[in-house]
Structures are given as C-alpha cells and as structure tokens.
Amino acid sequence: MSDRNIRVEQAPGQAVEDQAVEIVERKGLGHPDSICDGVAEHVSRALAKAYIDTVGKVLHFNTDETQLVAGDSAPAYGGGAVVDPMYLLVVGRATKRFVAADGTEYIIPAESIALEAAREYLRERFEHLDLETDVIVDVKLGEGSGDLVTVFGEEGGQIPKANDTSFGVGHAPLSETEQIVINTELRLHDELEERWVGTDIKVMGKRETDRITVTVAVAMVDAYLPDQAAYERAVATVREFVTTMAAEYTDRSVDVFVNTADDYERGAVYLTTTGTSAEQGDDGSVGRGNRANGLITPNRSMSMEASSGKNPVNHIGKIYNLLSTRIARAIWAEVEGVREVRIRLLSQIGHPIDEPHVADASVITEEGVALATIAPSIEAIVDRELADVTSVTRDVINGELRTF
C-alpha cells in the first residue's frame, strides 16, 4: 500500500434511500446552463487536442466562464421565428504563444479554434437552431496567469501539480430517484423519436418515503405541432413514456407531471421555435447546472466547482470531481457489503495530483457487514485509482467522460 493519505470511515446518518425526503434535479442538454457547459467542454477538448498536435502536450487554458444571453422569439403552431438572436460568449484563458526548450516558437490560434469548436457543438446537437440567424457566437480568451502557468507544470513532469487547493466529491450507487431523473432526460432525448421534443428538458424528482413524483419540463418545437390539440397529445405522450420508463428503476409509486405551468384555457403553453428556453428569456452560465455526475443532488455532498471547460490536466475542480465519482462507482461494483459510498478528494496547490491532501471514503455497509472487514479493499481501490489519475485527463480529451 502507498503512503497516500487515504481514510475509510463509517458514514454518519442514514443512507439516502432511507431518508424520508429526497430531491434530485437534472438540467437537460438544451437548458441554457447546460448549453454553456457543453460548449465550454467541447472547446476545452478542441484546445487540448490542438496543443497536443502542435507542441506535443496540453498547455495552460480554461474556458469555464462561458455565458449565454437569451434571445427573443415568437413561437407559433406550425412554426414561429427567433426575433432576436441568442448571444453566446466563450470566456476564459488560453496559451496563444509557446516557446519550446530548443527555442522554437509556436503560435496557437486559440480563439479561432474555440470559435470553430463552439459552432461545431451547436451544429451537431441542436438541429432546430439556425447558426446563421438564431445565435451569435463570440470568443474572448485572455492569456494565462504567469504563476498558474508555472504551477501547471509545463516543465514536463510526469504527474501534474494541482492548480488550486480545492476538492471533488462523488457517490455511488445512484438511488432509484436519481436513476429515474437522469434517465428521463437522456432517454426522452435519445429514444422518443418525435421531432417536437426539444433539447431543453428539465427534470425534478421528489421522493417522500415510498412515493416518487417526477416533474418534467419539455420545450416543445412549434414546427411539428399544428395546433393545441397536437400539443396536448405530445404532453400526454411524454407523460406515458416517463411513467413506463420509471417502472424499470423502481417498484415504488411514481406520479409524472409534464409542463405544469401550461394553461390550456388561455393557450399559454411551453412552445418554442428552437427547442430551448434560451430563445426567449432564460440566460445561462457554466457551472450553474448539473454536477460532474450529471445530477443536482441536495441530499448528497456536492462540490460547487464548475467542471466543464476546466483544463483536464491539473484543474482539481474537474479532475477530482470526475475521479471521486469513478472511485465511488468502482468501490460499489467491486466490494461486497457496501450499500452506499461517498468519496471526497482534497488537493493542495502545487502538490502532485496523485497525492491528495486527503482521500476520504465514507461508507454505509449492508446490514451485518463490519466496515473493518472491507476497509482494506476500499483503501486499495482508492489507491489504485489515484495512481491512475492521469487516465481521467486522457478520457476527458477523448470525449469518454461527461462533465455535466
């Protein structure tokens, strides 16, 4: 066993499934905050790949301050229009000039790379969004802070040094309510083959003892709904889909509500032209939505760090949130007798990222299982995954890990 500071302890309190009230939220792909997360992360990957292709390694950058200013629209049955375009600003820091050890100077067109990547992300994921008329995409990337560039470890060390004193947190397994909430959005988006389903799907789950309520807000796309009767049928279709799907994850009673702000008598419904509320009034920012595991979970410990857009080499706000989730899932899958586990990883700026200030595993065991009997196995998994921390960087750059 290594000398990493790993602690395994009994978790205080009840498992989430035993608590009387549980609340879970997910903001879908087309939610304004998630649009910012997605663009920032796609730009981050593009910059990382460009640096590797140009100089052989990832240089200092962050794009985690991306912002979206909502536009204005006039949706209408059969097809409306965007009146004022949305404004998306990719904000952050990036290395634009690099001098290698042999004196060779490289110029990296970071802002052009970011602009192309942002447009690519929007084009590939939002079929109802016209990039020519519906959204203005802008990029402002400043140069990196000199001291943070040094901490970044551009001297070529094998294990990067933490860029900040911060922490990440992850948990496993997902509760039944969490599974329902995340799969409602993912499966509505991927499996319900109706073009009127917009990408802006927000899901809120509430469990009180053994009764689960799922509230779904779906931005309906006006071009595929000829009238209000078609809209009402669409709402009923979503309700039926989610109700059937939820039964795959729980035996508890589940009530599903869809677009609860609708007022059919007044004709006030959640109708959009582009499939996202960003077309009319809803702004967005990186880090205001889902955590690194794709959910917002007030019953769990959470980091407030924005993971999307952060540099995947040494930015703890990204790496430790993703790694802690990976460790928790590995412990759950590999160690018998674990009912619930929470992982917290704390860094110290300037220290190697595989040597956290503390790695804490907080565990609730199955009935009759003593923590002392499984603690060595848990500690070994934490140690193993920390030793392989740089795989998180690789997987993020390759698009194999989602950050929101």
C-alpha positions as CSV (number, residue, x, y, z in Angstrom):
1,M,0.0,0.0,0.0
2,S,1.2,3.5,-0.8
3,D,1.7,6.3,1.7
4,R,-1.2,8.4,0.2
5,N,-3.4,9.9,2.9
6,I,-6.4,7.6,2.5
7,R,-9.1,7.3,5.2
8,V,-12.0,4.9,5.3
9,E,-14.8,5.8,7.8
10,Q,-18.3,4.9,8.7
11,A,-20.7,7.4,7.2
12,P,-22.9,9.3,9.6
13,G,-26.7,9.3,9.3
14,Q,-28.9,7.3,7.0
15,A,-28.5,6.1,3.5
16,V,-30.2,8.3,1.0
17,E,-32.8,5.6,0.2
18,D,-33.8,5.5,3.9
19,Q,-34.3,9.3,4.3
20,A,-37.9,10.5,4.3
21,V,-37.4,13.1,1.6
22,E,-35.1,13.1,-1.4
23,I,-34.8,15.7,-4.1
24,V,-33.0,15.3,-7.4
25,E,-32.7,17.5,-10.4
26,R,-31.3,17.3,-13.9
27,K,-31.0,20.1,-16.5
28,G,-31.0,18.6,-20.0
29,L,-28.8,19.2,-22.9
30,G,-30.6,22.2,-24.2
31,H,-31.1,24.0,-20.9
32,P,-29.2,27.4,-21.1
33,D,-26.8,26.4,-18.3
34,S,-26.2,23.0,-20.0
35,I,-25.6,24.7,-23.3
36,C,-22.8,26.7,-21.7
37,D,-21.4,23.6,-20.0
38,G,-21.5,21.7,-23.3
39,V,-19.9,24.4,-25.4
40,A,-17.2,25.1,-22.8
41,E,-16.3,21.4,-22.6
42,H,-16.2,20.9,-26.3
43,V,-14.0,24.0,-26.7
44,S,-11.8,22.6,-23.9
45,R,-11.3,19.3,-25.8
46,A,-10.6,21.1,-29.0
47,L,-7.9,23.3,-27.4
48,A,-6.3,20.3,-25.7
49,K,-6.1,18.4,-28.9
50,A,-4.7,21.4,-30.8
51,Y,-2.0,21.9,-28.2
52,I,-1.1,18.2,-28.3
53,D,-1.0,18.3,-32.1
54,T,1.1,21.4,-32.2
55,V,3.6,21.1,-29.3
56,G,3.0,17.6,-28.0
57,K,1.3,18.4,-24.7
58,V,-1.6,20.3,-23.3
59,L,-0.8,23.9,-22.4
60,H,-2.5,26.2,-19.9
61,F,-6.1,27.2,-20.6
62,N,-9.6,27.3,-19.1
63,T,-12.9,28.1,-20.8
64,D,-15.2,27.6,-17.8
65,E,-16.7,31.1,-17.7
66,T,-18.8,30.8,-20.9
67,Q,-22.0,32.7,-20.8
68,L,-25.3,32.7,-22.7
69,V,-27.6,35.7,-23.1
70,A,-31.1,34.7,-24.1
71,G,-32.7,36.0,-27.2
72,D,-36.4,36.7,-28.1
73,S,-38.7,34.6,-30.2
74,A,-42.3,34.4,-31.4
75,P,-43.2,30.7,-31.4
76,A,-46.4,29.6,-33.2
77,Y,-48.1,26.4,-34.1
78,G,-46.7,25.1,-37.4
79,G,-43.5,27.2,-37.0
80,G,-42.5,30.5,-35.4
81,A,-39.4,32.6,-35.6
82,V,-36.5,33.8,-33.5
83,V,-36.9,37.6,-33.3
84,D,-33.6,38.5,-31.6
85,P,-30.7,36.0,-31.6
86,M,-29.1,34.5,-28.5
87,Y,-25.6,35.6,-27.7
88,L,-23.0,33.0,-26.6
89,L,-19.7,34.2,-25.2
90,V,-16.9,31.7,-24.7
91,V,-14.8,33.3,-22.0
92,G,-11.5,32.1,-20.4
93,R,-7.8,31.9,-20.7
94,A,-5.6,30.2,-23.2
95,T,-1.9,29.9,-24.2
96,K,-1.5,31.5,-27.6
97,R,2.3,31.6,-27.8
98,F,4.6,28.9,-26.7
99,V,8.4,28.7,-26.9
100,A,9.9,25.2,-26.7
101,A,13.1,24.3,-24.9
102,D,15.0,24.3,-28.2
103,G,13.8,27.9,-28.9
104,T,11.2,27.0,-31.4
105,E,8.2,29.4,-31.1
106,Y,4.7,28.2,-31.8
107,I,1.7,30.4,-32.3
108,I,-1.6,28.7,-31.5
109,P,-4.8,30.4,-32.9
110,A,-6.7,29.6,-29.7
111,E,-9.7,31.9,-30.3
112,S,-10.2,30.6,-33.9
113,I,-10.1,27.1,-32.6
114,A,-12.6,27.9,-29.8
115,L,-15.0,29.7,-32.2
116,E,-15.0,26.7,-34.6
117,A,-15.5,24.2,-31.8
118,A,-18.4,26.2,-30.3
119,R,-20.2,26.3,-33.6
120,E,-19.5,22.7,-34.2
121,Y,-21.0,21.7,-30.9
122,L,-24.2,23.8,-31.5
123,R,-24.5,22.5,-35.1
124,E,-24.2,18.8,-34.1
125,R,-26.6,18.8,-31.1
126,F,-29.3,21.4,-31.8
127,E,-31.0,20.6,-35.1
128,H,-33.6,23.3,-34.7
129,L,-31.1,26.1,-34.1
130,D,-30.1,28.1,-37.2
131,L,-26.5,29.2,-36.6
132,E,-26.8,31.9,-39.3
133,T,-29.8,33.7,-37.6
134,D,-30.6,32.3,-34.2
135,V,-27.3,32.7,-32.3
136,I,-24.3,35.0,-32.2
137,V,-21.1,33.1,-31.1
138,D,-18.2,35.2,-29.7
139,V,-14.9,34.3,-28.1
140,K,-12.7,36.2,-25.6
141,L,-9.7,34.3,-24.3
142,G,-7.1,36.1,-22.3
143,E,-3.6,34.9,-21.6
144,G,-3.0,32.7,-18.5
145,S,-1.6,34.0,-15.2
146,G,2.1,33.5,-15.1
147,D,2.2,31.8,-11.7
148,L,-0.6,29.4,-12.6
149,V,1.2,28.5,-15.9
150,T,4.2,27.6,-13.8
151,V,2.1,25.5,-11.3
152,F,0.5,23.9,-14.4
153,G,3.8,22.0,-14.8
154,E,4.9,22.9,-18.3
155,E,8.4,21.8,-17.3
156,G,7.3,18.3,-18.3
157,G,6.8,16.4,-15.0
158,Q,5.1,13.1,-15.3
159,I,2.4,13.8,-12.7
160,P,0.9,17.3,-12.9
161,K,0.7,19.5,-9.8
162,A,-2.7,20.8,-8.5
163,N,-3.5,24.2,-9.8
164,D,-5.6,25.0,-6.8
165,T,-6.5,24.0,-3.2
166,S,-9.9,22.5,-3.8
167,F,-11.9,19.3,-3.5
168,G,-14.1,16.9,-5.5
169,V,-16.8,14.6,-4.3
170,G,-18.6,11.6,-5.8
171,H,-21.0,8.9,-4.6
172,A,-22.4,5.6,-5.6
173,P,-24.7,3.9,-6.3
174,L,-27.4,6.2,-7.7
175,S,-30.7,6.0,-5.8
176,E,-33.8,4.9,-7.6
177,T,-35.0,8.6,-7.8
178,E,-31.6,9.6,-9.2
179,Q,-31.8,6.9,-11.8
180,I,-35.3,8.0,-12.9
181,V,-34.3,11.6,-13.1
182,I,-31.2,11.2,-15.2
183,N,-32.7,8.6,-17.5
184,T,-35.9,10.7,-18.0
185,E,-33.8,13.3,-19.8
186,L,-31.4,11.0,-21.5
187,R,-34.0,8.6,-22.8
188,L,-36.5,11.2,-23.8
189,H,-33.8,12.8,-25.8
190,D,-32.5,9.5,-27.3
191,E,-35.4,7.2,-27.5
192,L,-38.6,9.2,-28.0
193,E,-38.4,9.6,-31.8
194,E,-40.7,12.7,-32.0
195,R,-39.2,15.8,-33.6
196,W,-41.4,18.0,-31.4
197,V,-39.3,17.0,-28.3
198,G,-36.9,19.9,-27.8
199,T,-33.5,19.5,-26.2
200,D,-34.4,21.7,-23.2
201,I,-35.7,19.0,-20.8
202,K,-35.6,19.8,-17.1
203,V,-36.4,17.0,-14.7
204,M,-37.1,17.4,-10.9
205,G,-37.6,14.3,-8.8
206,K,-39.1,14.2,-5.3
207,R,-39.4,11.1,-3.1
208,E,-41.4,11.2,0.1
209,T,-41.0,7.9,1.8
210,D,-42.1,5.4,-1.0
211,R,-43.9,7.8,-3.3
212,I,-41.9,9.4,-6.2
213,T,-43.1,12.5,-8.1
214,V,-41.3,13.4,-11.3
215,T,-41.9,16.9,-12.8
216,V,-40.8,17.3,-16.4
217,A,-40.5,20.5,-18.4
218,V,-40.1,19.8,-22.1
219,A,-39.6,22.6,-24.6
220,M,-41.9,21.6,-27.5
221,V,-40.8,22.5,-31.0
222,D,-43.6,24.5,-32.7
223,A,-42.9,23.5,-36.4
224,Y,-44.0,19.9,-35.7
225,L,-47.2,20.8,-33.8
226,P,-50.0,22.1,-35.9
227,D,-52.4,23.2,-33.1
228,Q,-53.0,23.0,-29.4
229,A,-54.7,19.6,-29.6
230,A,-51.4,18.2,-31.1
231,Y,-49.5,19.9,-28.2
232,E,-51.7,18.3,-25.6
233,R,-51.2,14.9,-27.3
234,A,-47.5,15.5,-27.1
235,V,-47.6,16.2,-23.4
236,A,-49.6,13.0,-22.9
237,T,-47.1,11.0,-24.9
238,V,-44.2,12.3,-22.7
239,R,-46.1,11.5,-19.5
240,E,-46.8,8.0,-20.7
241,F,-43.2,7.5,-21.8
242,V,-41.7,8.6,-18.5
243,T,-44.3,6.7,-16.4
244,T,-43.4,3.4,-18.3
245,M,-39.7,4.1,-18.1
246,A,-39.7,4.9,-14.4
247,A,-41.1,1.4,-13.6
248,E,-37.8,0.0,-14.9
249,Y,-35.9,1.6,-12.0
250,T,-38.3,1.3,-9.0
251,D,-41.2,-0.6,-7.6
252,R,-42.3,2.5,-5.7
253,S,-45.4,4.5,-6.7
254,V,-44.5,7.1,-9.4
255,D,-46.5,10.2,-10.4
256,V,-45.4,12.1,-13.5
257,F,-46.3,15.7,-14.3
258,V,-45.4,17.4,-17.6
259,N,-45.2,21.2,-18.3
260,T,-47.2,22.0,-15.2
261,A,-47.2,25.8,-16.0
262,D,-49.4,25.3,-19.1
263,D,-52.8,27.0,-19.1
264,Y,-54.8,25.4,-21.9
265,E,-57.8,27.8,-21.5
266,R,-55.6,30.8,-22.1
267,G,-53.5,29.0,-24.7
268,A,-50.3,29.5,-22.6
269,V,-48.1,26.5,-23.3
270,Y,-44.3,25.7,-23.4
271,L,-43.9,26.1,-27.1
272,T,-40.6,27.1,-28.6
273,T,-39.1,27.5,-32.1
274,T,-35.6,26.1,-31.4
275,G,-36.4,23.6,-28.6
276,T,-34.7,25.6,-25.8
277,S,-35.8,28.3,-23.4
278,A,-32.7,30.2,-24.3
279,E,-34.5,31.6,-27.3
280,Q,-36.7,33.7,-25.0
281,G,-35.6,35.0,-21.6
282,D,-33.5,32.3,-20.0
283,D,-29.8,33.1,-19.7
284,G,-27.1,30.5,-18.9
285,S,-23.7,30.1,-17.3
286,V,-21.2,27.3,-16.9
287,G,-21.4,25.5,-13.5
288,R,-24.9,26.6,-12.5
289,G,-26.4,23.3,-13.6
290,N,-25.6,19.6,-13.2
291,R,-22.6,18.4,-11.2
292,A,-20.0,16.2,-12.8
293,N,-22.2,13.1,-12.4
294,G,-25.0,14.7,-14.4
295,L,-27.3,15.5,-11.5
296,I,-28.0,18.1,-8.8
297,T,-28.4,16.2,-5.5
298,P,-29.1,18.2,-2.4
299,N,-29.3,15.0,-0.3
300,R,-25.6,14.3,-1.2
301,S,-22.4,16.2,-0.6
302,M,-21.6,18.2,-3.6
303,S,-18.8,20.4,-4.9
304,M,-19.8,23.8,-6.2
305,E,-17.0,23.8,-8.8
306,A,-17.8,24.1,-12.4
307,S,-16.2,21.0,-14.1
308,S,-17.0,21.9,-17.7
309,G,-14.3,23.9,-19.6
310,K,-11.6,23.5,-17.0
311,N,-8.3,22.2,-18.1
312,P,-8.2,18.4,-17.8
313,V,-4.5,18.1,-16.9
314,N,-4.3,19.7,-13.4
315,H,-7.5,21.6,-12.6
316,I,-8.8,19.9,-9.5
317,G,-12.3,21.4,-9.9
318,K,-12.6,19.0,-12.9
319,I,-10.3,16.1,-12.2
320,Y,-11.2,15.3,-8.6
321,N,-14.9,15.5,-9.2
322,L,-14.7,13.1,-12.1
323,L,-12.2,10.9,-10.3
324,S,-14.1,10.8,-7.0
325,T,-17.2,9.6,-8.9
326,R,-15.1,7.0,-10.7
327,I,-13.7,5.7,-7.4
328,A,-17.1,5.6,-5.8
329,R,-18.5,3.5,-8.6
330,A,-15.5,1.2,-8.6
331,I,-15.9,0.5,-4.8
332,W,-19.6,-0.1,-5.3
333,A,-19.0,-2.5,-8.1
334,E,-16.1,-4.4,-6.6
335,V,-16.6,-4.6,-2.8
336,E,-19.4,-6.7,-1.5
337,G,-21.2,-5.3,1.5
338,V,-21.1,-1.7,0.5
339,R,-24.6,-0.1,0.5
340,E,-23.5,3.5,-0.2
341,V,-20.2,5.3,-0.5
342,R,-19.1,8.9,-0.7
343,I,-15.6,9.9,-1.8
344,R,-14.0,13.2,-1.1
345,L,-10.7,14.2,-2.5
346,L,-8.9,17.4,-1.4
347,S,-5.9,18.9,-3.1
348,Q,-3.1,21.4,-2.1
349,I,-2.0,23.8,-4.8
350,G,1.4,22.8,-6.1
351,H,1.3,19.2,-4.9
352,P,1.1,16.2,-7.3
353,I,-2.5,15.4,-8.1
354,D,-2.0,11.7,-7.3
355,E,-1.2,12.7,-3.8
356,P,-4.2,14.4,-2.4
357,H,-4.2,16.2,0.9
358,V,-6.7,13.6,2.0
359,A,-8.8,11.0,0.2
360,D,-11.8,10.2,2.3
361,A,-14.1,7.2,1.8
362,S,-17.3,7.5,3.8
363,V,-19.2,4.2,3.8
364,I,-22.6,2.8,4.8
365,T,-22.4,-1.0,4.9
366,E,-25.0,-3.6,4.3
367,E,-26.6,-5.0,7.5
368,G,-24.3,-7.4,9.2
369,V,-21.1,-6.2,7.4
370,A,-18.4,-4.7,9.6
371,L,-16.6,-1.9,7.9
372,A,-13.2,-3.1,9.3
373,T,-13.5,-6.3,7.2
374,I,-13.9,-4.4,3.9
375,A,-11.9,-1.3,4.6
376,P,-8.6,-2.7,3.2
377,S,-10.3,-3.5,-0.1
378,I,-11.8,0.0,-0.3
379,E,-8.5,1.6,0.5
380,A,-6.8,-0.4,-2.2
381,I,-9.3,0.8,-4.8
382,V,-8.8,4.4,-3.8
383,D,-5.0,4.0,-4.0
384,R,-5.3,2.2,-7.4
385,E,-7.5,4.9,-9.0
386,L,-5.3,7.7,-7.6
387,A,-2.2,6.1,-9.1
388,D,-4.1,6.1,-12.5
389,V,-5.3,9.7,-12.1
390,T,-3.9,10.8,-15.5
391,S,-6.3,8.5,-17.2
392,V,-9.0,11.0,-16.3
393,T,-7.2,13.6,-18.5
394,R,-7.0,11.2,-21.4
395,D,-10.6,10.1,-21.1
396,V,-11.8,13.7,-21.0
397,I,-9.8,14.8,-24.0
398,N,-11.1,11.7,-25.9
399,G,-14.7,12.6,-25.0
400,E,-15.2,9.5,-22.9
401,L,-16.2,11.3,-19.7
402,R,-19.2,13.7,-19.4
403,T,-18.8,16.7,-17.1
404,F,-22.5,17.6,-16.8
